[in-house]
Amino acid sequence: MLKCKICGTEFPAIKERHYIARDNGKTGLAAAWGSTDEERLHDTFDCPMCGCQIIVQERKREYKPIKQNEFVGDNEDA
């Protein structure tokens, strides 16, 4: 059960109400030449009573390793 820190309502953390939120960050050209830091992701729910956002925990993005045989733009005709 989650508990809203604003109104005190307790509610279950069900998958249908879950979403992923991210921190504010740079966009556009500022992001292209800025730092390489990524915005943090968070598991988030909204309180069904007052609508306040409940951030449950930081979320790590999935790691997908690139296989050695995979190349971007690999052309079979070459």
PyMOL Python script that loads the backbone (N, CA, C, O; Angstrom):
from pymol import cmd

cmd.read_pdbstr("""\
ATOM      1  N   MET A   1       0.834  -1.182   0.000  1.00  0.00           N
ATOM      2  CA  MET A   1       0.000   0.000   0.000  1.00  0.00           C
ATOM      3  C   MET A   1       0.883   1.251   0.000  1.00  0.00           C
ATOM      4  O   MET A   1       1.903   1.318   0.685  1.00  0.00           O
ATOM      5  N   LEU A   2       0.464   2.216  -0.774  1.00  0.00           N
ATOM      6  CA  LEU A   2       1.123   3.519  -0.786  1.00  0.00           C
ATOM      7  C   LEU A   2       0.298   4.476   0.057  1.00  0.00           C
ATOM      8  O   LEU A   2      -0.916   4.314   0.187  1.00  0.00           O
ATOM      9  N   LYS A   3       0.958   5.468   0.628  1.00  0.00           N
ATOM     10  CA  LYS A   3       0.246   6.463   1.431  1.00  0.00           C
ATOM     11  C   LYS A   3       0.632   7.851   0.937  1.00  0.00           C
ATOM     12  O   LYS A   3       1.813   8.187   0.851  1.00  0.00           O
ATOM     13  N   CYS A   4      -0.376   8.649   0.616  1.00  0.00           N
ATOM     14  CA  CYS A   4      -0.164  10.015   0.154  1.00  0.00           C
ATOM     15  C   CYS A   4       0.340  10.866   1.323  1.00  0.00           C
ATOM     16  O   CYS A   4      -0.263  10.868   2.397  1.00  0.00           O
ATOM     17  N   LYS A   5       1.431  11.578   1.117  1.00  0.00           N
ATOM     18  CA  LYS A   5       1.998  12.432   2.160  1.00  0.00           C
ATOM     19  C   LYS A   5       1.195  13.721   2.342  1.00  0.00           C
ATOM     20  O   LYS A   5       1.385  14.432   3.329  1.00  0.00           O
ATOM     21  N   ILE A   6       0.308  14.025   1.408  1.00  0.00           N
ATOM     22  CA  ILE A   6      -0.483  15.261   1.486  1.00  0.00           C
ATOM     23  C   ILE A   6      -1.806  15.037   2.207  1.00  0.00           C
ATOM     24  O   ILE A   6      -2.105  15.731   3.178  1.00  0.00           O
ATOM     25  N   CYS A   7      -2.614  14.062   1.736  1.00  0.00           N
ATOM     26  CA  CYS A   7      -3.944  13.868   2.320  1.00  0.00           C
ATOM     27  C   CYS A   7      -4.048  12.636   3.212  1.00  0.00           C
ATOM     28  O   CYS A   7      -5.044  12.468   3.915  1.00  0.00           O
ATOM     29  N   GLY A   8      -3.027  11.768   3.193  1.00  0.00           N
ATOM     30  CA  GLY A   8      -3.030  10.590   4.056  1.00  0.00           C
ATOM     31  C   GLY A   8      -3.763   9.387   3.515  1.00  0.00           C
ATOM     32  O   GLY A   8      -3.844   8.367   4.201  1.00  0.00           O
ATOM     33  N   THR A   9      -4.304   9.465   2.304  1.00  0.00           N
ATOM     34  CA  THR A   9      -5.029   8.340   1.710  1.00  0.00           C
ATOM     35  C   THR A   9      -4.072   7.192   1.422  1.00  0.00           C
ATOM     36  O   THR A   9      -2.990   7.399   0.872  1.00  0.00           O
ATOM     37  N   GLU A  10      -4.474   5.985   1.796  1.00  0.00           N
ATOM     38  CA  GLU A  10      -3.719   4.781   1.457  1.00  0.00           C
ATOM     39  C   GLU A  10      -4.394   4.103   0.276  1.00  0.00           C
ATOM     40  O   GLU A  10      -5.617   3.974   0.236  1.00  0.00           O
ATOM     41  N   PHE A  11      -3.582   3.670  -0.688  1.00  0.00           N
ATOM     42  CA  PHE A  11      -4.129   3.021  -1.870  1.00  0.00           C
ATOM     43  C   PHE A  11      -3.138   1.997  -2.392  1.00  0.00           C
ATOM     44  O   PHE A  11      -1.935   2.131  -2.170  1.00  0.00           O
ATOM     45  N   PRO A  12      -3.636   0.954  -3.098  1.00  0.00           N
ATOM     46  CA  PRO A  12      -2.733  -0.080  -3.617  1.00  0.00           C
ATOM     47  C   PRO A  12      -1.970   0.414  -4.840  1.00  0.00           C
ATOM     48  O   PRO A  12      -2.481   1.195  -5.642  1.00  0.00           O
ATOM     49  N   ALA A  13      -0.743  -0.058  -4.961  1.00  0.00           N
ATOM     50  CA  ALA A  13       0.083   0.266  -6.124  1.00  0.00           C
ATOM     51  C   ALA A  13      -0.215  -0.763  -7.213  1.00  0.00           C
ATOM     52  O   ALA A  13       0.434  -1.806  -7.286  1.00  0.00           O
ATOM     53  N   ILE A  14      -1.205  -0.458  -8.061  1.00  0.00           N
ATOM     54  CA  ILE A  14      -1.578  -1.393  -9.119  1.00  0.00           C
ATOM     55  C   ILE A  14      -0.984  -0.946 -10.447  1.00  0.00           C
ATOM     56  O   ILE A  14      -0.787   0.244 -10.692  1.00  0.00           O
ATOM     57  N   LYS A  15      -0.708  -1.916 -11.285  1.00  0.00           N
ATOM     58  CA  LYS A  15      -0.017  -1.679 -12.555  1.00  0.00           C
ATOM     59  C   LYS A  15      -0.748  -0.669 -13.453  1.00  0.00           C
ATOM     60  O   LYS A  15      -0.101   0.118 -14.144  1.00  0.00           O
ATOM     61  N   GLU A  16      -2.054  -0.683 -13.449  1.00  0.00           N
ATOM     62  CA  GLU A  16      -2.838   0.197 -14.319  1.00  0.00           C
ATOM     63  C   GLU A  16      -2.669   1.676 -13.954  1.00  0.00           C
ATOM     64  O   GLU A  16      -2.894   2.540 -14.801  1.00  0.00           O
ATOM     65  N   ARG A  17      -2.283   1.980 -12.728  1.00  0.00           N
ATOM     66  CA  ARG A  17      -2.096   3.372 -12.298  1.00  0.00           C
ATOM     67  C   ARG A  17      -0.636   3.806 -12.303  1.00  0.00           C
ATOM     68  O   ARG A  17      -0.337   4.958 -11.991  1.00  0.00           O
ATOM     69  N   HIS A  18       0.271   2.912 -12.648  1.00  0.00           N
ATOM     70  CA  HIS A  18       1.704   3.182 -12.643  1.00  0.00           C
ATOM     71  C   HIS A  18       2.129   3.903 -13.919  1.00  0.00           C
ATOM     72  O   HIS A  18       1.648   3.592 -15.008  1.00  0.00           O
ATOM     73  N   TYR A  19       3.028   4.861 -13.775  1.00  0.00           N
ATOM     74  CA  TYR A  19       3.671   5.470 -14.945  1.00  0.00           C
ATOM     75  C   TYR A  19       5.083   5.865 -14.571  1.00  0.00           C
ATOM     76  O   TYR A  19       5.434   5.903 -13.392  1.00  0.00           O
ATOM     77  N   ILE A  20       5.893   6.159 -15.576  1.00  0.00           N
ATOM     78  CA  ILE A  20       7.283   6.535 -15.350  1.00  0.00           C
ATOM     79  C   ILE A  20       7.423   8.025 -15.619  1.00  0.00           C
ATOM     80  O   ILE A  20       7.042   8.517 -16.681  1.00  0.00           O
ATOM     81  N   ALA A  21       7.977   8.738 -14.638  1.00  0.00           N
ATOM     82  CA  ALA A  21       8.204  10.171 -14.761  1.00  0.00           C
ATOM     83  C   ALA A  21       9.714  10.412 -14.863  1.00  0.00           C
ATOM     84  O   ALA A  21      10.512   9.594 -14.407  1.00  0.00           O
ATOM     85  N   ARG A  22      10.094  11.530 -15.460  1.00  0.00           N
ATOM     86  CA  ARG A  22      11.517  11.862 -15.548  1.00  0.00           C
ATOM     87  C   ARG A  22      11.749  13.261 -15.015  1.00  0.00           C
ATOM     88  O   ARG A  22      10.842  14.093 -15.002  1.00  0.00           O
ATOM     89  N   ASP A  23      12.972  13.512 -14.574  1.00  0.00           N
ATOM     90  CA  ASP A  23      13.353  14.834 -14.093  1.00  0.00           C
ATOM     91  C   ASP A  23      13.394  15.819 -15.255  1.00  0.00           C
ATOM     92  O   ASP A  23      13.515  15.417 -16.412  1.00  0.00           O
ATOM     93  N   ASN A  24      13.295  17.094 -14.950  1.00  0.00           N
ATOM     94  CA  ASN A  24      13.464  18.121 -15.968  1.00  0.00           C
ATOM     95  C   ASN A  24      14.906  18.091 -16.452  1.00  0.00           C
ATOM     96  O   ASN A  24      15.825  17.826 -15.677  1.00  0.00           O
ATOM     97  N   GLY A  25      15.095  18.361 -17.715  1.00  0.00           N
ATOM     98  CA  GLY A  25      16.444  18.342 -18.273  1.00  0.00           C
ATOM     99  C   GLY A  25      16.556  19.283 -19.442  1.00  0.00           C
ATOM    100  O   GLY A  25      15.607  19.985 -19.793  1.00  0.00           O
ATOM    101  N   LYS A  26      17.720  19.290 -20.035  1.00  0.00           N
ATOM    102  CA  LYS A  26      17.971  20.128 -21.202  1.00  0.00           C
ATOM    103  C   LYS A  26      17.401  19.458 -22.445  1.00  0.00           C
ATOM    104  O   LYS A  26      17.355  18.232 -22.542  1.00  0.00           O
ATOM    105  N   THR A  27      16.967  20.286 -23.395  1.00  0.00           N
ATOM    106  CA  THR A  27      16.463  19.762 -24.660  1.00  0.00           C
ATOM    107  C   THR A  27      17.080  20.551 -25.801  1.00  0.00           C
ATOM    108  O   THR A  27      17.692  21.596 -25.579  1.00  0.00           O
ATOM    109  N   GLY A  28      16.923  20.066 -26.997  1.00  0.00           N
ATOM    110  CA  GLY A  28      17.401  20.777 -28.184  1.00  0.00           C
ATOM    111  C   GLY A  28      18.915  20.897 -28.229  1.00  0.00           C
ATOM    112  O   GLY A  28      19.633  19.965 -27.866  1.00  0.00           O
ATOM    113  N   LEU A  29      19.390  22.046 -28.675  1.00  0.00           N
ATOM    114  CA  LEU A  29      20.829  22.261 -28.828  1.00  0.00           C
ATOM    115  C   LEU A  29      21.562  22.253 -27.492  1.00  0.00           C
ATOM    116  O   LEU A  29      22.725  21.854 -27.424  1.00  0.00           O
ATOM    117  N   ALA A  30      20.895  22.687 -26.441  1.00  0.00           N
ATOM    118  CA  ALA A  30      21.514  22.677 -25.116  1.00  0.00           C
ATOM    119  C   ALA A  30      21.875  21.249 -24.708  1.00  0.00           C
ATOM    120  O   ALA A  30      22.901  21.031 -24.065  1.00  0.00           O
ATOM    121  N   ALA A  31      21.057  20.296 -25.069  1.00  0.00           N
ATOM    122  CA  ALA A  31      21.331  18.898 -24.738  1.00  0.00           C
ATOM    123  C   ALA A  31      22.414  18.319 -25.641  1.00  0.00           C
ATOM    124  O   ALA A  31      23.203  17.480 -25.207  1.00  0.00           O
ATOM    125  N   ALA A  32      22.454  18.762 -26.884  1.00  0.00           N
ATOM    126  CA  ALA A  32      23.438  18.227 -27.833  1.00  0.00           C
ATOM    127  C   ALA A  32      24.864  18.584 -27.443  1.00  0.00           C
ATOM    128  O   ALA A  32      25.769  17.763 -27.593  1.00  0.00           O
ATOM    129  N   TRP A  33      25.076  19.801 -26.944  1.00  0.00           N
ATOM    130  CA  TRP A  33      26.429  20.229 -26.579  1.00  0.00           C
ATOM    131  C   TRP A  33      26.635  20.333 -25.081  1.00  0.00           C
ATOM    132  O   TRP A  33      27.685  20.784 -24.624  1.00  0.00           O
ATOM    133  N   GLY A  34      25.654  19.923 -24.328  1.00  0.00           N
ATOM    134  CA  GLY A  34      25.733  20.016 -22.868  1.00  0.00           C
ATOM    135  C   GLY A  34      26.414  18.793 -22.275  1.00  0.00           C
ATOM    136  O   GLY A  34      27.204  18.116 -22.933  1.00  0.00           O
ATOM    137  N   SER A  35      26.094  18.532 -21.040  1.00  0.00           N
ATOM    138  CA  SER A  35      26.684  17.400 -20.343  1.00  0.00           C
ATOM    139  C   SER A  35      26.102  16.090 -20.872  1.00  0.00           C
ATOM    140  O   SER A  35      25.113  16.084 -21.604  1.00  0.00           O
ATOM    141  N   THR A  36      26.729  14.996 -20.490  1.00  0.00           N
ATOM    142  CA  THR A  36      26.266  13.673 -20.916  1.00  0.00           C
ATOM    143  C   THR A  36      25.375  13.027 -19.864  1.00  0.00           C
ATOM    144  O   THR A  36      24.996  11.865 -20.008  1.00  0.00           O
ATOM    145  N   ASP A  37      25.033  13.765 -18.803  1.00  0.00           N
ATOM    146  CA  ASP A  37      24.175  13.227 -17.759  1.00  0.00           C
ATOM    147  C   ASP A  37      22.767  13.013 -18.295  1.00  0.00           C
ATOM    148  O   ASP A  37      22.227  13.852 -19.016  1.00  0.00           O
ATOM    149  N   GLU A  38      22.180  11.875 -17.930  1.00  0.00           N
ATOM    150  CA  GLU A  38      20.812  11.574 -18.332  1.00  0.00           C
ATOM    151  C   GLU A  38      19.856  11.999 -17.220  1.00  0.00           C
ATOM    152  O   GLU A  38      20.230  12.037 -16.048  1.00  0.00           O
ATOM    153  N   GLU A  39      18.634  12.313 -17.594  1.00  0.00           N
ATOM    154  CA  GLU A  39      17.621  12.637 -16.607  1.00  0.00           C
ATOM    155  C   GLU A  39      17.246  11.369 -15.850  1.00  0.00           C
ATOM    156  O   GLU A  39      17.215  10.281 -16.425  1.00  0.00           O
ATOM    157  N   ARG A  40      16.966  11.510 -14.576  1.00  0.00           N
ATOM    158  CA  ARG A  40      16.591  10.355 -13.766  1.00  0.00           C
ATOM    159  C   ARG A  40      15.135   9.994 -14.025  1.00  0.00           C
ATOM    160  O   ARG A  40      14.294  10.865 -14.247  1.00  0.00           O
ATOM    161  N   LEU A  41      14.851   8.692 -13.992  1.00  0.00           N
ATOM    162  CA  LEU A  41      13.503   8.170 -14.165  1.00  0.00           C
ATOM    163  C   LEU A  41      12.971   7.721 -12.813  1.00  0.00           C
ATOM    164  O   LEU A  41      13.741   7.295 -11.951  1.00  0.00           O
ATOM    165  N   HIS A  42      11.643   7.814 -12.620  1.00  0.00           N
ATOM    166  CA  HIS A  42      11.038   7.450 -11.348  1.00  0.00           C
ATOM    167  C   HIS A  42       9.760   6.655 -11.579  1.00  0.00           C
ATOM    168  O   HIS A  42       8.981   6.969 -12.479  1.00  0.00           O
ATOM    169  N   ASP A  43       9.547   5.617 -10.757  1.00  0.00           N
ATOM    170  CA  ASP A  43       8.261   4.929 -10.712  1.00  0.00           C
ATOM    171  C   ASP A  43       7.305   5.849  -9.972  1.00  0.00           C
ATOM    172  O   ASP A  43       7.618   6.317  -8.877  1.00  0.00           O
ATOM    173  N   THR A  44       6.138   6.116 -10.560  1.00  0.00           N
ATOM    174  CA  THR A  44       5.246   7.144 -10.042  1.00  0.00           C
ATOM    175  C   THR A  44       3.789   6.697 -10.085  1.00  0.00           C
ATOM    176  O   THR A  44       3.377   5.956 -10.978  1.00  0.00           O
ATOM    177  N   PHE A  45       3.017   7.160  -9.104  1.00  0.00           N
ATOM    178  CA  PHE A  45       1.572   6.961  -9.042  1.00  0.00           C
ATOM    179  C   PHE A  45       0.936   8.289  -8.664  1.00  0.00           C
ATOM    180  O   PHE A  45       1.594   9.141  -8.067  1.00  0.00           O
ATOM    181  N   ASP A  46      -0.336   8.477  -9.002  1.00  0.00           N
ATOM    182  CA  ASP A  46      -1.089   9.649  -8.569  1.00  0.00           C
ATOM    183  C   ASP A  46      -2.084   9.214  -7.500  1.00  0.00           C
ATOM    184  O   ASP A  46      -2.724   8.170  -7.624  1.00  0.00           O
ATOM    185  N   CYS A  47      -2.207  10.026  -6.447  1.00  0.00           N
ATOM    186  CA  CYS A  47      -3.158   9.737  -5.376  1.00  0.00           C
ATOM    187  C   CYS A  47      -4.576   9.790  -5.957  1.00  0.00           C
ATOM    188  O   CYS A  47      -4.927  10.779  -6.601  1.00  0.00           O
ATOM    189  N   PRO A  48      -5.401   8.753  -5.747  1.00  0.00           N
ATOM    190  CA  PRO A  48      -6.760   8.761  -6.290  1.00  0.00           C
ATOM    191  C   PRO A  48      -7.679   9.772  -5.600  1.00  0.00           C
ATOM    192  O   PRO A  48      -8.728  10.118  -6.143  1.00  0.00           O
ATOM    193  N   MET A  49      -7.301  10.247  -4.413  1.00  0.00           N
ATOM    194  CA  MET A  49      -8.145  11.180  -3.676  1.00  0.00           C
ATOM    195  C   MET A  49      -7.832  12.636  -4.048  1.00  0.00           C
ATOM    196  O   MET A  49      -8.734  13.379  -4.435  1.00  0.00           O
ATOM    197  N   CYS A  50      -6.572  13.045  -3.935  1.00  0.00           N
ATOM    198  CA  CYS A  50      -6.237  14.456  -4.162  1.00  0.00           C
ATOM    199  C   CYS A  50      -5.470  14.709  -5.461  1.00  0.00           C
ATOM    200  O   CYS A  50      -5.326  15.858  -5.878  1.00  0.00           O
ATOM    201  N   GLY A  51      -4.974  13.643  -6.107  1.00  0.00           N
ATOM    202  CA  GLY A  51      -4.284  13.790  -7.382  1.00  0.00           C
ATOM    203  C   GLY A  51      -2.810  14.112  -7.283  1.00  0.00           C
ATOM    204  O   GLY A  51      -2.159  14.291  -8.313  1.00  0.00           O
ATOM    205  N   CYS A  52      -2.254  14.194  -6.078  1.00  0.00           N
ATOM    206  CA  CYS A  52      -0.828  14.494  -5.920  1.00  0.00           C
ATOM    207  C   CYS A  52       0.024  13.362  -6.480  1.00  0.00           C
ATOM    208  O   CYS A  52      -0.364  12.194  -6.432  1.00  0.00           O
ATOM    209  N   GLN A  53       1.177  13.717  -7.005  1.00  0.00           N
ATOM    210  CA  GLN A  53       2.089  12.743  -7.577  1.00  0.00           C
ATOM    211  C   GLN A  53       2.903  12.091  -6.459  1.00  0.00           C
ATOM    212  O   GLN A  53       3.497  12.782  -5.631  1.00  0.00           O
ATOM    213  N   ILE A  54       2.925  10.761  -6.441  1.00  0.00           N
ATOM    214  CA  ILE A  54       3.686   9.998  -5.461  1.00  0.00           C
ATOM    215  C   ILE A  54       4.857   9.357  -6.201  1.00  0.00           C
ATOM    216  O   ILE A  54       4.655   8.459  -7.018  1.00  0.00           O
ATOM    217  N   ILE A  55       6.076   9.811  -5.921  1.00  0.00           N
ATOM    218  CA  ILE A  55       7.270   9.216  -6.520  1.00  0.00           C
ATOM    219  C   ILE A  55       7.720   8.098  -5.597  1.00  0.00           C
ATOM    220  O   ILE A  55       8.073   8.340  -4.442  1.00  0.00           O
ATOM    221  N   VAL A  56       7.708   6.872  -6.109  1.00  0.00           N
ATOM    222  CA  VAL A  56       7.974   5.703  -5.285  1.00  0.00           C
ATOM    223  C   VAL A  56       9.468   5.434  -5.168  1.00  0.00           C
ATOM    224  O   VAL A  56       9.982   5.257  -4.063  1.00  0.00           O
ATOM    225  N   GLN A  57      10.167   5.402  -6.292  1.00  0.00           N
ATOM    226  CA  GLN A  57      11.600   5.134  -6.273  1.00  0.00           C
ATOM    227  C   GLN A  57      12.220   5.543  -7.600  1.00  0.00           C
ATOM    228  O   GLN A  57      11.523   5.733  -8.596  1.00  0.00           O
ATOM    229  N   GLU A  58      13.541   5.674  -7.596  1.00  0.00           N
ATOM    230  CA  GLU A  58      14.248   5.955  -8.841  1.00  0.00           C
ATOM    231  C   GLU A  58      14.257   4.676  -9.664  1.00  0.00           C
ATOM    232  O   GLU A  58      14.334   3.573  -9.122  1.00  0.00           O
ATOM    233  N   ARG A  59      14.178   4.837 -10.968  1.00  0.00           N
ATOM    234  CA  ARG A  59      14.133   3.691 -11.869  1.00  0.00           C
ATOM    235  C   ARG A  59      15.343   3.741 -12.791  1.00  0.00           C
ATOM    236  O   ARG A  59      15.660   4.790 -13.351  1.00  0.00           O
ATOM    237  N   LYS A  60      16.008   2.621 -12.945  1.00  0.00           N
ATOM    238  CA  LYS A  60      17.123   2.515 -13.880  1.00  0.00           C
ATOM    239  C   LYS A  60      16.580   2.069 -15.224  1.00  0.00           C
ATOM    240  O   LYS A  60      15.658   1.257 -15.294  1.00  0.00           O
ATOM    241  N   ARG A  61      17.155   2.603 -16.285  1.00  0.00           N
ATOM    242  CA  ARG A  61      16.676   2.161 -17.599  1.00  0.00           C
ATOM    243  C   ARG A  61      17.285   0.815 -17.946  1.00  0.00           C
ATOM    244  O   ARG A  61      18.343   0.450 -17.432  1.00  0.00           O
ATOM    245  N   GLU A  62      16.619   0.087 -18.811  1.00  0.00           N
ATOM    246  CA  GLU A  62      17.039  -1.255 -19.182  1.00  0.00           C
ATOM    247  C   GLU A  62      18.332  -1.201 -19.990  1.00  0.00           C
ATOM    248  O   GLU A  62      18.492  -0.357 -20.872  1.00  0.00           O
ATOM    249  N   TYR A  63      19.240  -2.102 -19.681  1.00  0.00           N
ATOM    250  CA  TYR A  63      20.502  -2.195 -20.416  1.00  0.00           C
ATOM    251  C   TYR A  63      20.364  -3.242 -21.508  1.00  0.00           C
ATOM    252  O   TYR A  63      20.018  -4.392 -21.235  1.00  0.00           O
ATOM    253  N   LYS A  64      20.633  -2.845 -22.736  1.00  0.00           N
ATOM    254  CA  LYS A  64      20.576  -3.757 -23.868  1.00  0.00           C
ATOM    255  C   LYS A  64      21.933  -3.741 -24.555  1.00  0.00           C
ATOM    256  O   LYS A  64      22.228  -2.816 -25.313  1.00  0.00           O
ATOM    257  N   PRO A  65      22.769  -4.753 -24.303  1.00  0.00           N
ATOM    258  CA  PRO A  65      24.098  -4.762 -24.920  1.00  0.00           C
ATOM    259  C   PRO A  65      24.012  -4.950 -26.437  1.00  0.00           C
ATOM    260  O   PRO A  65      23.116  -5.629 -26.939  1.00  0.00           O
ATOM    261  N   ILE A  66      24.943  -4.348 -27.145  1.00  0.00           N
ATOM    262  CA  ILE A  66      25.011  -4.476 -28.602  1.00  0.00           C
ATOM    263  C   ILE A  66      25.900  -5.663 -28.927  1.00  0.00           C
ATOM    264  O   ILE A  66      27.026  -5.760 -28.438  1.00  0.00           O
ATOM    265  N   LYS A  67      25.390  -6.562 -29.751  1.00  0.00           N
ATOM    266  CA  LYS A  67      26.180  -7.724 -30.156  1.00  0.00           C
ATOM    267  C   LYS A  67      27.262  -7.272 -31.127  1.00  0.00           C
ATOM    268  O   LYS A  67      27.069  -6.303 -31.861  1.00  0.00           O
ATOM    269  N   GLN A  68      28.386  -7.955 -31.138  1.00  0.00           N
ATOM    270  CA  GLN A  68      29.500  -7.563 -31.991  1.00  0.00           C
ATOM    271  C   GLN A  68      29.149  -7.620 -33.471  1.00  0.00           C
ATOM    272  O   GLN A  68      29.693  -6.843 -34.255  1.00  0.00           O
ATOM    273  N   ASN A  69      28.259  -8.512 -33.872  1.00  0.00           N
ATOM    274  CA  ASN A  69      27.917  -8.668 -35.279  1.00  0.00           C
ATOM    275  C   ASN A  69      26.891  -7.634 -35.759  1.00  0.00           C
ATOM    276  O   ASN A  69      26.651  -7.522 -36.961  1.00  0.00           O
ATOM    277  N   GLU A  70      26.288  -6.883 -34.843  1.00  0.00           N
ATOM    278  CA  GLU A  70      25.288  -5.903 -35.221  1.00  0.00           C
ATOM    279  C   GLU A  70      25.939  -4.542 -35.450  1.00  0.00           C
ATOM    280  O   GLU A  70      26.646  -4.027 -34.584  1.00  0.00           O
ATOM    281  N   PHE A  71      25.697  -3.974 -36.610  1.00  0.00           N
ATOM    282  CA  PHE A  71      26.213  -2.638 -36.926  1.00  0.00           C
ATOM    283  C   PHE A  71      25.055  -1.777 -37.394  1.00  0.00           C
ATOM    284  O   PHE A  71      24.173  -2.256 -38.108  1.00  0.00           O
ATOM    285  N   VAL A  72      25.050  -0.536 -37.008  1.00  0.00           N
ATOM    286  CA  VAL A  72      24.014   0.391 -37.463  1.00  0.00           C
ATOM    287  C   VAL A  72      24.235   0.633 -38.943  1.00  0.00           C
ATOM    288  O   VAL A  72      25.343   0.970 -39.361  1.00  0.00           O
ATOM    289  N   GLY A  73      23.186   0.463 -39.742  1.00  0.00           N
ATOM    290  CA  GLY A  73      23.287   0.705 -41.169  1.00  0.00           C
ATOM    291  C   GLY A  73      23.996  -0.430 -41.906  1.00  0.00           C
ATOM    292  O   GLY A  73      24.526  -0.216 -42.996  1.00  0.00           O
ATOM    293  N   ASP A  74      24.014  -1.617 -41.336  1.00  0.00           N
ATOM    294  CA  ASP A  74      24.654  -2.765 -41.982  1.00  0.00           C
ATOM    295  C   ASP A  74      23.945  -3.067 -43.299  1.00  0.00           C
ATOM    296  O   ASP A  74      22.723  -3.213 -43.320  1.00  0.00           O
ATOM    297  N   ASN A  75      24.679  -3.162 -44.377  1.00  0.00           N
ATOM    298  CA  ASN A  75      24.110  -3.382 -45.698  1.00  0.00           C
ATOM    299  C   ASN A  75      24.574  -4.726 -46.221  1.00  0.00           C
ATOM    300  O   ASN A  75      25.778  -4.968 -46.307  1.00  0.00           O
ATOM    301  N   GLU A  76      23.643  -5.613 -46.573  1.00  0.00           N
ATOM    302  CA  GLU A  76      23.994  -6.941 -47.053  1.00  0.00           C
ATOM    303  C   GLU A  76      24.629  -6.899 -48.439  1.00  0.00           C
ATOM    304  O   GLU A  76      25.373  -7.818 -48.783  1.00  0.00           O
ATOM    305  N   ASP A  77      24.368  -5.870 -49.252  1.00  0.00           N
ATOM    306  CA  ASP A  77      24.897  -5.785 -50.602  1.00  0.00           C
ATOM    307  C   ASP A  77      26.371  -5.385 -50.645  1.00  0.00           C
ATOM    308  O   ASP A  77      27.045  -5.596 -51.653  1.00  0.00           O
ATOM    309  N   ALA A  78      26.859  -4.819 -49.571  1.00  0.00           N
ATOM    310  CA  ALA A  78      28.237  -4.309 -49.564  1.00  0.00           C
ATOM    311  C   ALA A  78      29.251  -5.401 -49.468  1.00  0.00           C
ATOM    312  O   ALA A  78      30.451  -5.129 -49.451  1.00  0.00           O
TER     313      ALA A  78
END
""", "prot")
cmd.dss("prot")
cmd.show_as("cartoon", "prot")
cmd.util.cbc("prot")
cmd.orient("prot")
